Amino acid sequence: MRLGLLRIFLLACMLVIGIGMVRGESSFTTYFELKRSKEILGKTVNNLEAENRDLSQEIDKIRKSKEYARKVLRDKYHVTDPDESIIFFAE
């Protein structure tokens, strides 16, 4: 009798744990979703770190060379000298 109750109790515990593993907050599907999110975030971090390095190099170039800074201002921001005009052509 006692052994039967113990088996029923263990079976019920295993059932509760099994359902929790499939449907709960710490289920297998949640684990794999979180693992995939971690991979995506890792790639995003790597891309942002590479972009940050590129921008830091660009900043160093601009600080070291007035000619390069002037080129960036003219090409990227359309800054002109007082006696110059910019003409845009429609295609």
Buried (B, 14 or more C-beta within 10 A) or exposed (E): EEEEEEEEEEEEEEEEEEEEBEEEEEBEEEEEEEEEEEEEEEEEEEEEEEEEEEEEEEEEEBEEEEEEEEEBEBEEEEEEEEEEEEEEEEE
